[in-house]
């Protein structure tokens, strides 16, 4: 039995891992909420790792409020960078391996093509920068770690774009959604299963980066329109040329290339439409 510490226990990815427990009987998932383990409390983090025999840490804890990260950058960095830096230091010299989840927001979105793992990062907001700093520290550390970059995460848990659109369809007959932002939607279950696959693979845990999302890409408008199609309801999705927020810059085209995981692991994630259909049917 291998022990996995999963931080950020109240988040949608950690909740996804929790729901997958029956599928991975050879692993013991120890899921800690912020109340149980605040990763910004470095002494508590040290005690948790030193006093328990963890084989893996899945760091699902993150500050993901892109807008407020501009105003609360110290707190944003304390979670997304400083705590991660401490984790890598604490697991050095042990058999514990860290999976750090990163984001498409490390890119500026100006490439107009799918981003490879080797493309130069250029974050344009504080959230993206904090995640990039964590990536750089991991890459340059000697800890047994790897990085999974993902994007546009959705599930039946917590608040996310898919659930927001479903909620809006219950209140409005028309919804205006931006057609400017393009990305790679990711179903949390597919991401979690990919993460578990990495734990079984014979790979070097040397700070390597892997992109993961569902196959294909969409604009926010196309994603919202597909949700309404699946629901089969009378709600009009109106195409908007405005960006999601005028408060904080976001990458307008942050599609992630899946060529590396397809080649290295011979896997092709299912298309986002299929994953979305499964998710929406769980929510409605």
N, C-alpha and C positions, 0 to 999 in steps of 0.2 A: 504493500500500500504506500503510495507516494502522497505526501502532503502538499497542498497548494494553498498559499495565503492569497486571498482575493480582497484587495482594498476597495474602498468606495462602494460598500455593500448595498447602499440605497439607490445606486445608479442603475440605468437600464442594462448595461453590459453585465454587471455583477449579478443582477436579478436573472439575466439570461443564463449565466453559468449555474446559478442555483437550480433553475428549472431543468438543466441538463444532467444533474447529479446521477439520476438512475442509468444514464447511458454510459457512464464512466465509473464503473464499480471498483476499478483498481486504483482510483484516486480519492483522496479525502479532501473535499473542498472546505476550507475554513474561511468563511466570508465575514468580513468585519466592516461594520458601518463606521461612519465618522465618529459617532458617539463611543463606539467600542475601540476604535483605533484612529486617532487624529494624526495623519502622517506629517502634519506640520509641527507636532510635538515630538521633537527629535529624540528626546529621552524615552518616550513611550515606544517610538518606532524601534529604537535600539533594543529595548527590553523584549519587545515582541519577537524580533528576529533572533536574538541571542538565546532566549529562553525556550524556543521551539525549534524542532527539527523540520524545517521547510525544504522541500526539494525545488519548489518553484514559487515565485511571487508574480501574480498577475496584477499589475498596478492599474486598476480601473478607476482609481480616485483621480479626479481632475477638476479644475475650475474651467467650466465651459461656457460661461456667460460672456460672450464676445464683447458685447456693449459695455458692461460694467467693468470688464478687465481694463478698459481705458482709464477708468477713474480709481480702480482699486488694484493697481498694478503690483504693488508690494505683496498683497495677499495672493494675487494671481500667480506671481512668481514663486511664492513660498510653497504653493501646492504643486505647480506644474514643473518647477525646476529645482528648487532647493531641496525639497523632500526626495526627489528622484536622485539627486546627487548623493544624498545621505544613504539612500538604499544601496547604491552601487558600492559605496565605501563599506557598508556593513556586511555585504555578502562576499567581499573579496577574501580569498583564502578559505572559503567554504564551498560546499557542493550545491549551494542554492543558486538557482538561475532566475533572472529577472526578465519578464516580458513587459516592455513599456509600450503603451498605446500612444501613437502620435497622430498627426492630422494633415490633411491636404492644405490646411492654412499656413503651413511653412512656406508655401509658394505664393507668388504674387498674382498668378493667373494670366500672365501675359504671353505664355508660350503658344497658346492656341492649338496645342496638341496634348496628348496624354503625357503626364509626367512620369519619367522613369525614376527609380530609386537613386540614380546617380546624378540627376539634374540638380543644379545649384539652387539652394533654397534662398528665398528672399521674402520673409514675412512682412506683411504690411499693417499688422495690428499687434497689440500687446499679447493677445492670446496666442497667436501664431508664433511670436518671438519667444515666448516662454517655453513652448513645446520644442522649438528649434534649439534653444539653449540646452534643454534636457537631452536631445538627440546628440548634440555635439559632445556633451560630457560623457555620455555612454560610449560613443565611438572611440573616444580618447582614453577611456578607462580600461583597466585590466579585469574588470568584473565579467562574469559569465552572463551576458545580457544580449537581447535582441530587441529590435524596434519593429512594430507593425504600424505602418501608416494607413489610416482608413478615412472614410469621409461619409458625410450625410447619413449618419447612423439612424436607423429606425427600428421600432419594435412595438409590442403591445404595452410596454412598460413606460411609466413616467411621461414626461413631456418631450415630444419630438415633432418634426414637421408633419409626418403622416397623421399623428393623433390630433394635431392642431387643425389640419384640414378637415378631418372627420368631424371634429367638434363644431367647426364653423358651418359645415353643411347642415347641421341640425338647427342652426339659428338664422342662416341667410339663404336666399335664393340665388344670389350672385356673389362670387368671391374673386377679387382681383389679385393675381399672382404674377410675380416677375418672370419674364422670359429671358432675362439677361444672364442670370447666374446659371452656369452649367456645371454639373458634377457627376460623381459616381455614387449612386445610392448603395447603402450597405445594410443588409438585414443582420441584426445582432446575433441571431442563431448561427448564421453562416460564418460570421467572424469568430464566434466562440468555438465552433467546431474546427475551424482552421487553426486556431490557437492550440487546441488540444492535439491536432495532428503534428504540429511543430514539436510538441513534447515527446512524440514518438519517433521523430526523425533523427537520423544520425547527422547532425549539423554542428558547425562550429558556433558556439555562443560567444562571438567576439564583437558584438555591437553591430551585426549585420542588419540592414533595413529590408523589410518586405512590404510592398504595397498589397493591400487587400480591400476589395469591394466586390459587389456583385458585378457580373459582366454587363456591358453596355453603359450608356450614360443618358442623362436627361437634363432639361432645364427645370427649374422649380414649377413653372407652368405645366410642362408635360407630365411631371410627377403628380401634381394636383389633379390634372385632367384624368389621369389613369385611375386615381383613387375613386373619383366620382363614377367612372365607367364600371369599376368593380362593384361599387355600391348599388349601381343601377337606380340612381335617384335623380330627381329633376332639380339639379343645381348647376348653374352656368358658371364655368371658370373663364374669367376674362383675362386676356393677355395684357400684362402691364410691362412697360419699358422702363419702369423705375427699379432701382436696386432695393434689396430687402431693407436696408437701413442707411439713412443718410448720415447717421451719427458716426459710424465706424466703417472704414474701408474693408471690403472683403474681396477675395479673389473671384473674378467673374467666370473663369474657366479653369477649374481645378481637377479635371479628369485624371485618374490614376491609371497608369499602364499596369496590366496584369501579366505581361510577358515573362517576367522573372519567375513568378510562382508557377506559371504554366510549364515552363521549361524545367525548373529545378524539381518540382514535386509532381509533375504530370497531372495537375488538376486544373479544371476550368470551372470557376464558380458559375452557378446558374445565373440566368439573366435577371435583372432587377424586377422586371415585370412579374415573373413567376414568384419570386420571393415576396413581392408586395402583395400579390393576390393571397398568399398564405397568411401574411400578417393582418391584412384588412379583415379577412374572414374570422380571425381570432378576436378582433376588436369589436366588430359590429354586433 
